[in-house]
Amino acid sequence: MAYDAGFTHAVCAELSALLTGAKVEKVTEPSKDEIVIICYKAGKTRKLFLSANPLRARICLTEQTFENPKVSPMFCMLLRKHLAGASIAAVRQNGFERAVEVDFAAYDEMGFSVTRTIVTEIMGKCSNIMLLDENRKILGVLRAVDFSTSGKRQVLPGMIYEVPPLQEGKILPMQESEEGFCLRAAGFVKNKTAENFLLANYIGLSPLITREIAYRAGALGKEIGETDIPALFVSLKDYCDSLDKGYTPVMLISDDGTPMEYSFMDILQYGTSMQKKIFPTLSELLDEFFGERDKIAVMKAKTHDVSLIAANSKARLVKKIGYIERDLLECREADKYKLWGDLITSSLYMLTGKSASCEVVNYYSEEMETVKIPLDIKLTASQNAAKYFKKYTKLKKAKDILSSQLKEATAQIAYLETVETAISLAENERDIAEIRAELAEAGFISRAKDDRTGKKQKKADIIPLKFTTDGGHTVLCGKNNIQNDFITTKLAKKSDWWFHVKNKPGSHVVMVCDEGEDPDASEFTQAAQIAAYYSSLRDGENVAVDYTLAKNVKKPSGSAPGHVVYYTNYTAYVDPKKGLSH
């Protein structure tokens, strides 16, 4: 990605223009590596977003909404303490690094004016956020770095903040002279490309930008020995000069609609092989590029524990089924043991003494063939017959028990697959809490207890998704089995229409209708699209969705959450679509 020093320079200019003088209203920490500072200026509230996530580190304004934890982390509390009543005094870049400093005009415990600075370092796995006082002493840090983590640079409360060390052998591109540029190029490995040369020698350039500089010099992909070095230098200088001449926030999008790259300047190197989308501001660009990625990553982190429980439980059941099927194979031998017992009993007059086997005529077969039966040499013939009868009885009983266990384990796996689908559909903390409660009710985990009282937590209100069709009908959609049971067995009337993806885990969807009402065909399609979208086949095409009147849907007594049966239905084939407005 291209959040390099040049992009940081552009973001600082944008934030400085919009936020200088803004008053801090609130500080939150929605996740362990993200800070949101809500500011107010000139009648408008803005959210300053700081992320130290190794994969999505950035600083920008955002329009996203965040769900905050019930108990604020310590670093968040520290920021609130020092920034209460503060206003933003300045936003600047630290040298030509991917580090942004935001100065706040604040007040100390005695009411005296002080300066507090938040430093956001956007450096991949080394990304961090820290709070400094007016003497550059670190008051707090999001992610402490001690000697066991890094031998080069430590970041701990009480230490004086030091800027990140310069990369050895590299210089700032704006400080380079043409003579020095040519000397570096002459000493560079000849079979390396022009963009490799720029990346290896100059600070603050991302691979995307070095390729763009090389492309504009006609040197993209060329070995440095075959490159027009003066032209490459001019292209580098043009890039440096452009840093303070305005920006073009641009996103590069592949043919399938996937955002691939972003930059603060127009990118020409891809020609027509990629689409371009221009944004009014850099913050809006970052919001769209990272928005869906952030949402998916945050929910993945929050659902990790329930995902692990569901996956481990499913793995144990699969293993259990393997053992059951192995034992059932042995149970198929039960009739053979009964036959052997019968044949030994009918031939007792012939079997004298003790032997390792016997050969007797099978009177139950039309061919009357001879059967060789293994015997326990320690036992008499009658005792061997009793032993086989006992084994037969044991296997017959085991078969019934194992068949029941197999059916139960298979049903539990099917249920856990619906839970996995619900986890993938979870959009907020409430959804996750309902899934946990569902797993507790099903016996896979113990029910959570309230941290203050130690008692089991009360069930929260069930709030399914609600949509409105173009024809004005309300459509209810459950995102987990608790919600599914609620809308199907509690809310749905006999006259409502019920939808569910065919033979796969998914949401129960109900279109609310009055008695005798006949919705338009397009409304059935919209409801079916919602059922397809909120299912395990969300990414599919031409998905089969069953629909029937709610009066035809029954929940068997004692069945797992979300499990229903229906026999009279129609089937529609639709492309999954979130579509309708809430």
C-alpha positions as CSV (number, residue, x, y, z in Angstrom):
1,M,0.0,0.0,0.0
2,A,1.1,3.6,-0.6
3,Y,0.8,5.2,2.9
4,D,4.4,6.4,2.4
5,A,6.1,9.6,3.5
6,G,4.6,11.5,0.6
7,F,1.1,10.4,1.4
8,T,1.7,11.3,5.1
9,H,2.8,14.8,4.0
10,A,-0.4,15.2,2.1
11,V,-2.6,13.9,5.0
12,C,-0.9,16.3,7.4
13,A,-1.7,19.3,5.1
14,E,-5.3,18.2,4.9
15,L,-5.7,17.6,8.6
16,S,-4.0,20.8,9.5
17,A,-6.4,22.8,7.4
18,L,-9.5,21.1,8.8
19,L,-8.6,20.5,12.5
20,T,-6.4,23.4,13.7
21,G,-8.4,25.1,16.4
22,A,-10.9,22.2,16.8
23,K,-12.0,21.4,20.4
24,V,-11.7,17.8,21.7
25,E,-15.1,16.5,22.8
26,K,-14.4,12.8,23.3
27,V,-11.7,10.1,23.1
28,T,-12.5,6.5,22.5
29,E,-10.5,3.3,21.9
30,P,-12.8,0.9,19.9
31,S,-10.1,-1.7,19.5
32,K,-6.7,-2.5,21.0
33,D,-4.8,-0.6,18.3
34,E,-7.2,2.2,17.3
35,I,-8.0,5.6,18.8
36,V,-10.8,7.9,17.8
37,I,-10.7,11.6,18.8
38,I,-14.0,13.4,18.3
39,C,-13.5,17.1,17.6
40,Y,-15.7,20.1,17.1
41,K,-15.0,23.1,14.9
42,A,-17.1,25.7,13.2
43,G,-20.4,23.9,13.8
44,K,-19.1,20.6,12.6
45,T,-18.1,17.5,14.4
46,R,-15.3,15.4,13.0
47,K,-13.7,12.1,14.0
48,L,-9.9,11.9,13.9
49,F,-9.0,8.2,13.4
50,L,-5.6,6.9,14.5
51,S,-4.7,3.3,13.8
52,A,-1.5,1.4,14.7
53,N,-2.8,-1.9,13.2
54,P,0.2,-3.4,11.4
55,L,-1.9,-4.1,8.3
56,R,-4.1,-0.9,8.3
57,A,-2.0,1.7,10.1
58,R,-3.1,5.3,9.2
59,I,-4.3,8.7,10.5
60,C,-7.2,10.4,8.8
61,L,-10.7,11.7,9.4
62,T,-13.4,9.1,9.2
63,E,-17.2,8.9,8.9
64,Q,-17.2,5.3,10.1
65,T,-19.1,4.3,13.3
66,F,-17.4,2.3,16.0
67,E,-18.6,0.1,18.8
68,N,-16.7,0.9,21.9
69,P,-15.9,-1.6,24.7
70,K,-17.9,-1.4,28.0
71,V,-14.7,-0.7,29.9
72,S,-12.3,1.8,28.4
73,P,-8.6,0.6,28.1
74,M,-5.9,2.3,30.2
75,F,-4.3,4.2,27.3
76,C,-7.7,5.6,26.4
77,M,-8.3,6.8,30.0
78,L,-4.9,8.4,30.0
79,L,-5.7,10.3,26.8
80,R,-9.0,11.5,28.2
81,K,-7.3,12.7,31.3
82,H,-4.8,14.8,29.4
83,L,-6.9,16.0,26.5
84,A,-10.1,17.0,28.5
85,G,-11.0,20.5,27.3
86,A,-8.0,20.6,24.9
87,S,-8.0,22.0,21.4
88,I,-5.8,21.0,18.4
89,A,-3.0,23.5,18.0
90,A,-1.1,22.0,15.0
91,V,-0.7,18.9,12.8
92,R,2.7,18.2,11.3
93,Q,4.8,15.5,9.8
94,N,7.9,14.4,11.6
95,G,10.6,15.1,9.1
96,F,9.9,13.1,5.9
97,E,8.8,10.0,7.9
98,R,5.5,8.1,8.2
99,A,5.0,9.8,11.5
100,V,2.3,12.5,12.3
101,E,2.4,14.7,15.4
102,V,-0.8,16.4,16.6
103,D,-0.2,19.2,19.2
104,F,-3.0,19.9,21.7
105,A,-3.4,23.1,23.8
106,A,-4.4,21.4,27.0
107,Y,-4.6,22.0,30.8
108,D,-2.8,20.2,33.6
109,E,-4.4,19.2,37.0
110,M,-3.7,22.7,38.4
111,G,-5.4,24.4,35.4
112,F,-2.2,25.7,33.8
113,S,-1.9,25.7,30.1
114,V,0.3,22.9,28.8
115,T,1.1,21.2,25.4
116,R,0.3,17.6,24.8
117,T,1.4,15.8,21.6
118,I,0.1,12.6,20.1
119,V,2.5,10.9,17.8
120,T,1.2,8.3,15.3
121,E,3.9,6.2,13.7
122,I,2.7,4.4,10.5
123,M,5.4,1.8,10.1
124,G,3.9,-1.6,9.4
125,K,4.5,-4.0,12.3
126,C,6.3,-1.2,14.2
127,S,3.3,1.2,14.1
128,N,2.5,2.9,17.4
129,I,0.7,5.7,19.1
130,M,2.1,7.6,22.0
131,L,1.4,10.7,24.2
132,L,4.1,13.2,24.9
133,D,4.4,16.2,27.2
134,E,5.9,19.6,26.3
135,N,9.4,18.2,27.0
136,R,8.9,15.3,24.6
137,K,8.7,12.9,27.5
138,I,6.5,9.9,26.8
139,L,3.5,9.9,29.1
140,G,1.8,6.9,27.7
141,V,2.1,4.5,24.8
142,L,-0.3,2.2,23.0
143,R,2.2,-0.6,22.5
144,A,5.3,-0.5,24.8
145,V,8.6,-1.5,23.2
146,D,11.4,-2.6,25.6
147,F,14.8,-4.2,25.2
148,S,13.3,-7.6,24.7
149,T,11.4,-6.4,21.7
150,S,13.9,-4.1,20.1
151,G,17.6,-3.4,20.7
152,K,17.7,-0.3,18.5
153,R,14.8,1.8,19.9
154,Q,12.7,1.5,23.0
155,V,9.4,3.3,23.5
156,L,8.4,3.3,27.2
157,P,6.6,5.8,29.5
158,G,9.1,8.1,31.2
159,M,11.6,8.0,28.3
160,I,12.3,11.0,26.1
161,Y,10.8,10.4,22.6
162,E,13.3,9.8,19.9
163,V,12.4,9.9,16.2
164,P,12.7,6.6,14.3
165,P,16.3,6.0,13.2
166,L,17.0,6.8,9.5
167,Q,17.4,3.9,7.2
168,E,21.1,3.2,6.7
169,G,22.4,4.3,3.3
170,K,19.3,6.3,2.3
171,I,18.9,10.1,2.0
172,L,15.9,12.4,1.6
173,P,15.0,12.7,-2.1
174,M,14.5,16.5,-1.9
175,Q,18.1,16.8,-0.7
176,E,19.6,15.0,-3.6
177,S,21.7,16.8,-6.3
178,E,21.9,15.7,-9.9
179,E,25.6,15.0,-9.4
180,G,25.0,12.8,-6.3
181,F,22.1,11.1,-8.1
182,C,24.3,10.1,-11.1
183,L,27.1,8.9,-8.8
184,R,24.7,6.7,-6.9
185,A,23.3,5.3,-10.1
186,A,26.8,4.6,-11.4
187,G,27.6,2.6,-8.3
188,F,24.3,0.7,-8.2
189,V,24.0,-3.0,-9.3
190,K,23.6,-2.8,-13.1
191,N,21.1,-5.5,-13.5
192,K,18.7,-4.0,-11.0
193,T,15.8,-1.9,-12.3
194,A,15.4,1.9,-12.0
195,E,12.6,1.5,-9.5
196,N,14.8,-0.8,-7.4
197,F,17.4,1.9,-7.4
198,L,15.0,4.6,-6.1
199,L,13.6,2.3,-3.4
200,A,17.1,1.3,-2.2
201,N,18.5,4.9,-2.0
202,Y,15.8,7.3,-1.0
203,I,13.7,7.7,2.2
204,G,10.0,7.8,2.2
205,L,9.2,6.3,-1.2
206,S,6.8,3.3,-1.6
207,P,7.1,0.7,-4.3
208,L,4.1,2.3,-6.1
209,I,5.6,5.7,-6.1
210,T,9.1,4.5,-7.3
211,R,7.4,2.7,-10.1
212,E,5.5,5.8,-11.0
213,I,8.6,8.0,-11.0
214,A,10.4,5.5,-13.2
215,Y,7.3,5.2,-15.5
216,R,7.2,9.0,-16.0
217,A,10.9,8.9,-16.9
218,G,10.3,6.1,-19.4
219,A,12.4,3.7,-17.3
220,L,9.8,1.4,-15.7
221,G,11.2,-2.1,-15.7
222,K,14.5,-1.1,-17.3
223,E,17.9,-2.0,-15.8
224,I,19.7,0.9,-14.2
225,G,22.5,0.5,-16.7
226,E,20.1,1.1,-19.6
227,T,18.2,4.0,-18.0
228,D,18.4,7.6,-18.9
229,I,19.7,8.8,-15.5
230,P,19.2,12.6,-16.0
231,A,15.6,11.9,-17.1
232,L,15.0,9.7,-14.0
233,F,16.5,12.5,-11.8
234,V,14.1,15.1,-13.3
235,S,11.2,12.7,-12.7
236,L,12.3,12.4,-9.0
237,K,12.6,16.2,-8.6
238,D,9.1,16.7,-10.2
239,Y,7.7,14.3,-7.6
240,C,9.4,16.3,-4.8
241,D,8.1,19.6,-6.2
242,S,4.6,18.2,-6.4
243,L,4.4,17.5,-2.7
244,D,3.3,21.1,-1.9
245,K,1.3,21.8,-5.1
246,G,-2.0,20.1,-4.2
247,Y,-3.1,16.5,-4.2
248,T,-5.2,14.1,-6.3
249,P,-6.7,11.4,-4.0
250,V,-7.0,8.4,-6.3
251,M,-7.9,4.8,-5.9
252,L,-7.0,2.1,-8.4
253,I,-9.6,-0.5,-8.9
254,S,-9.3,-3.9,-10.7
255,D,-11.8,-5.1,-13.3
256,D,-13.7,-7.1,-10.7
257,G,-14.2,-4.0,-8.5
258,T,-11.6,-4.8,-5.9
259,P,-9.6,-1.8,-4.6
260,M,-5.9,-2.4,-5.3
261,E,-3.9,0.7,-4.6
262,Y,-4.3,4.3,-3.5
263,S,-2.3,7.5,-3.8
264,F,-2.2,11.2,-3.2
265,M,-1.1,11.8,-6.8
266,D,-2.4,10.6,-10.2
267,I,-1.0,7.1,-11.1
268,L,-0.3,6.6,-14.8
269,Q,1.7,3.4,-14.9
270,Y,-1.3,1.0,-15.2
271,G,-2.8,2.7,-18.3
272,T,-6.3,1.3,-19.0
273,S,-5.7,-1.9,-17.1
274,M,-7.2,-0.5,-13.9
275,Q,-10.1,1.9,-13.2
276,K,-9.5,5.1,-11.3
277,K,-11.8,6.7,-8.7
278,I,-11.0,10.3,-7.7
279,F,-12.0,11.5,-4.2
280,P,-12.6,15.0,-2.8
281,T,-10.3,14.3,0.2
282,L,-7.6,11.9,1.2
283,S,-9.7,10.9,4.3
284,E,-12.6,9.9,2.2
285,L,-10.3,7.9,0.0
286,L,-8.9,6.0,3.0
287,D,-12.4,5.6,4.5
288,E,-13.6,3.7,1.4
289,F,-10.4,1.8,0.8
290,F,-10.0,0.5,4.4
291,G,-13.7,0.7,5.6
292,E,-14.8,-2.8,4.6
293,R,-11.4,-4.3,5.5
294,D,-11.5,-2.8,8.9
295,K,-15.0,-4.0,9.6
296,I,-14.2,-7.5,8.5
297,A,-10.9,-7.6,10.5
298,V,-12.5,-6.2,13.7
299,M,-15.4,-8.7,13.6
300,K,-12.9,-11.5,12.9
301,A,-11.0,-10.5,16.0
302,K,-14.2,-10.2,18.1
303,T,-15.6,-13.5,16.9
304,H,-12.3,-15.4,17.2
305,D,-13.3,-17.2,20.5
306,V,-16.7,-18.3,19.4
307,S,-15.3,-19.3,16.0
308,L,-12.7,-21.4,17.8
309,I,-15.4,-23.0,20.0
310,A,-17.6,-23.9,17.0
311,A,-14.6,-25.2,15.0
312,N,-13.2,-27.3,17.8
313,S,-16.6,-28.7,18.7
314,K,-17.2,-29.6,15.1
315,A,-13.8,-31.3,14.8
316,R,-14.6,-33.4,18.0
317,L,-17.9,-34.4,16.6
318,V,-16.4,-35.4,13.2
319,K,-13.8,-37.5,15.2
320,K,-16.6,-39.0,17.3
321,I,-18.6,-40.0,14.1
322,G,-15.5,-41.8,12.8
323,Y,-15.4,-43.9,16.0
324,I,-19.1,-44.6,15.9
325,E,-19.0,-45.7,12.2
326,R,-16.1,-48.0,13.0
327,D,-18.1,-49.6,15.9
328,L,-21.2,-49.8,13.7
329,L,-19.2,-51.9,11.2
330,E,-18.5,-54.4,13.9
331,C,-22.2,-54.4,14.9
332,R,-23.0,-55.6,11.4
333,E,-21.4,-58.9,12.5
334,A,-24.0,-59.5,15.2
335,D,-26.2,-61.8,13.0
336,K,-23.1,-63.9,12.3
337,Y,-22.4,-64.4,16.0
338,K,-26.0,-65.5,16.6
339,L,-25.8,-68.0,13.7
340,W,-22.6,-69.4,15.1
341,G,-24.2,-69.8,18.5
342,D,-27.2,-71.5,17.0
343,L,-25.0,-73.9,14.9
344,I,-22.8,-74.8,17.9
345,T,-25.9,-75.5,20.0
346,S,-27.5,-77.7,17.3
347,S,-24.3,-79.7,17.0
348,L,-23.4,-80.1,20.6
349,Y,-23.8,-83.9,20.3
350,M,-20.9,-83.9,17.8
351,L,-18.6,-81.6,19.7
352,T,-16.7,-83.4,22.4
353,G,-13.7,-82.1,24.2
354,K,-12.1,-78.7,23.7
355,S,-10.8,-77.5,20.3
356,A,-9.7,-74.3,18.6
357,S,-12.4,-74.5,16.0
358,C,-15.2,-76.7,14.7
359,E,-16.8,-77.4,11.4
360,V,-20.6,-77.8,11.4
361,V,-23.4,-77.9,8.8
362,N,-25.3,-74.7,8.3
363,Y,-28.9,-75.9,8.5
364,Y,-30.2,-72.4,7.8
365,S,-28.7,-72.3,4.3
366,E,-30.3,-73.9,1.3
367,E,-26.9,-75.1,0.2
368,M,-26.3,-76.7,3.6
369,E,-22.6,-75.8,3.4
370,T,-20.1,-76.5,6.1
371,V,-19.1,-73.5,8.3
372,K,-15.9,-73.3,10.2
373,I,-16.3,-71.6,13.6
374,P,-13.4,-70.4,15.8
375,L,-13.7,-71.6,19.4
376,D,-12.0,-70.6,22.7
377,I,-10.0,-73.6,23.6
378,K,-10.5,-72.9,27.3
379,L,-14.2,-73.2,27.0
380,T,-16.6,-76.1,26.3
381,A,-18.8,-76.1,23.2
382,S,-21.8,-75.0,25.1
383,Q,-19.8,-72.2,26.8
384,N,-18.6,-71.0,23.3
385,A,-22.2,-71.0,22.1
386,A,-23.2,-68.9,25.2
387,K,-20.3,-66.5,24.5
388,Y,-21.5,-65.9,20.9
389,F,-25.1,-65.4,22.0
390,K,-23.9,-62.8,24.6
391,K,-21.8,-61.0,22.0
392,Y,-24.8,-60.9,19.6
393,T,-27.0,-59.4,22.3
394,K,-24.3,-56.8,23.2
395,L,-23.8,-55.8,19.5
396,K,-27.6,-55.5,18.9
397,K,-28.0,-53.2,21.8
398,A,-24.8,-51.2,20.8
399,K,-26.1,-50.8,17.3
400,D,-29.3,-49.1,18.6
401,I,-27.3,-46.8,20.9
402,L,-24.6,-46.0,18.2
403,S,-27.2,-45.3,15.6
404,S,-28.9,-42.8,18.0
405,Q,-25.5,-41.2,18.8
406,L,-24.6,-41.0,15.1
407,K,-27.9,-39.2,14.4
408,E,-27.4,-36.8,17.3
409,A,-23.7,-36.1,16.3
410,T,-24.8,-35.5,12.7
411,A,-27.5,-33.1,13.8
412,Q,-25.0,-31.2,16.1
413,I,-22.6,-30.8,13.2
414,A,-25.5,-29.4,11.0
415,Y,-26.3,-27.1,13.9
416,L,-22.7,-25.9,14.3
417,E,-22.6,-25.1,10.6
418,T,-25.5,-22.7,11.1
419,V,-23.6,-21.2,14.0
420,E,-20.5,-20.7,11.8
421,T,-22.8,-19.0,9.2
422,A,-24.2,-16.8,12.0
423,I,-20.6,-15.9,13.0
424,S,-19.8,-14.8,9.5
425,L,-22.9,-12.6,9.4
426,A,-22.3,-11.0,12.8
427,E,-22.0,-7.2,12.5
428,N,-21.7,-6.0,16.0
429,E,-21.2,-6.9,19.7
430,R,-24.9,-7.7,20.2
431,D,-24.8,-10.3,17.5
432,I,-21.7,-12.0,19.0
433,A,-23.3,-11.9,22.5
434,E,-26.4,-13.7,21.1
435,I,-24.2,-16.4,19.5
436,R,-22.4,-16.9,22.8
437,A,-25.7,-17.2,24.6
438,E,-26.9,-19.7,22.0
439,L,-23.8,-21.8,22.4
440,A,-24.2,-21.7,26.1
441,E,-27.9,-22.8,25.8
442,A,-26.8,-25.6,23.5
443,G,-24.2,-26.8,26.1
444,F,-21.0,-26.0,24.1
445,I,-19.8,-23.3,26.6
446,S,-20.8,-22.2,30.1
447,R,-23.1,-19.2,30.3
448,A,-21.2,-15.9,30.9
449,K,-21.5,-14.2,34.3
450,D,-21.8,-10.6,35.1
451,D,-18.5,-9.2,36.2
452,R,-20.0,-7.2,39.1
453,T,-22.7,-9.5,40.5
454,G,-21.2,-12.9,39.6
455,K,-24.7,-14.0,38.5
456,K,-25.6,-15.3,35.0
457,Q,-26.1,-12.4,32.6
458,K,-29.7,-11.7,31.6
459,K,-30.7,-12.3,28.0
460,A,-30.7,-9.2,26.0
461,D,-33.6,-8.1,23.9
462,I,-33.7,-9.8,20.5
463,I,-33.5,-7.3,17.6
464,P,-33.6,-8.9,14.1
465,L,-32.8,-6.9,11.0
466,K,-35.7,-5.0,9.5
467,F,-36.1,-4.0,5.8
468,T,-38.8,-2.5,3.7
469,T,-39.6,-3.7,0.2
470,D,-40.4,-1.3,-2.7
471,G,-44.0,-2.2,-2.1
472,G,-43.9,-1.1,1.5
473,H,-43.9,-4.5,3.2
474,T,-41.7,-5.1,6.2
475,V,-39.1,-7.9,5.9
476,L,-37.6,-9.4,9.1
477,C,-34.3,-11.2,9.0
478,G,-32.6,-13.2,11.7
479,K,-28.8,-13.3,11.8
480,N,-28.4,-16.2,14.2
481,N,-30.5,-19.1,15.5
482,I,-31.9,-17.2,18.4
483,Q,-33.2,-14.5,16.1
484,N,-34.3,-17.1,13.6
485,D,-36.5,-18.9,16.3
486,F,-37.8,-15.6,17.5
487,I,-39.1,-14.3,14.2
488,T,-40.3,-17.7,13.0
489,T,-42.1,-18.9,16.1
490,K,-42.9,-15.6,17.9
491,L,-43.3,-12.9,15.4
492,A,-44.5,-14.5,12.2
493,K,-48.3,-14.8,11.6
494,K,-49.9,-17.5,9.5
495,S,-50.4,-15.0,6.7
496,D,-46.7,-14.0,6.5
497,W,-44.3,-15.4,3.9
498,W,-41.3,-17.2,5.2
499,F,-38.0,-17.5,3.2
500,H,-34.8,-19.6,3.6
501,V,-31.9,-20.6,1.4
502,K,-32.5,-24.2,0.2
503,N,-30.7,-27.0,2.1
504,K,-28.0,-24.7,3.4
505,P,-27.4,-22.7,6.7
506,G,-28.8,-19.3,6.6
507,S,-31.2,-16.7,8.1
508,H,-34.9,-17.1,8.5
509,V,-36.6,-14.2,6.6
510,V,-40.2,-13.2,7.0
511,M,-42.2,-10.8,4.8
512,V,-45.0,-9.4,7.0
513,C,-48.4,-9.6,5.2
514,D,-52.1,-9.2,6.1
515,E,-54.6,-12.0,5.7
516,G,-55.3,-12.5,2.0
517,E,-52.8,-10.0,0.9
518,D,-50.8,-10.8,-2.3
519,P,-47.5,-8.9,-2.5
520,D,-46.0,-8.0,-5.9
521,A,-43.6,-10.6,-7.5
522,S,-40.7,-8.1,-7.2
523,E,-41.2,-8.0,-3.4
524,F,-40.9,-11.8,-3.2
525,T,-37.6,-11.4,-5.2
526,Q,-36.3,-8.8,-2.8
527,A,-37.1,-10.9,0.2
528,A,-35.5,-14.0,-1.4
529,Q,-32.4,-11.9,-2.2
530,I,-32.1,-11.0,1.5
531,A,-32.4,-14.6,2.5
532,A,-29.7,-15.5,0.0
533,Y,-27.4,-12.7,1.1
534,Y,-27.7,-13.6,4.8
535,S,-26.7,-17.2,4.3
536,S,-23.7,-19.4,3.7
537,L,-24.2,-18.8,-0.1
538,R,-23.7,-15.0,0.1
539,D,-21.0,-15.1,-2.5
540,G,-22.8,-17.4,-4.9
541,E,-25.0,-16.8,-8.0
542,N,-28.4,-18.0,-8.9
543,V,-29.0,-19.2,-5.3
544,A,-32.1,-21.4,-4.6
545,V,-34.3,-19.9,-1.9
546,D,-37.4,-21.8,-0.6
547,Y,-40.4,-19.8,0.4
548,T,-43.8,-20.7,1.9
549,L,-46.5,-19.3,4.1
550,A,-45.4,-19.1,7.7
551,K,-48.2,-21.4,8.8
552,N,-46.5,-24.2,6.9
553,V,-43.3,-23.9,9.0
554,K,-43.0,-26.0,12.1
555,K,-40.4,-26.4,14.8
556,P,-40.1,-30.0,16.0
557,S,-40.2,-30.4,19.8
558,G,-36.8,-30.5,21.4
559,S,-35.0,-29.6,18.1
560,A,-31.8,-27.4,18.0
561,P,-32.1,-23.6,17.9
562,G,-33.0,-22.4,14.4
563,H,-34.2,-25.9,13.2
564,V,-37.6,-26.0,11.5
565,V,-39.3,-28.2,9.0
566,Y,-41.7,-27.4,6.1
567,Y,-43.2,-29.5,3.3
568,T,-45.2,-27.2,1.1
569,N,-43.0,-24.5,-0.6
570,Y,-42.0,-22.7,-3.8
571,T,-38.4,-22.1,-4.9
572,A,-36.9,-19.0,-6.4
573,Y,-33.5,-18.6,-7.9
574,V,-31.9,-15.2,-7.1
575,D,-28.5,-13.5,-6.8
576,P,-27.7,-12.6,-3.2
577,K,-28.3,-8.9,-2.6
578,K,-28.3,-6.8,0.6
579,G,-30.3,-4.3,-1.3
580,L,-33.2,-2.9,0.7
581,S,-32.8,0.0,3.2
582,H,-33.1,-0.7,6.9
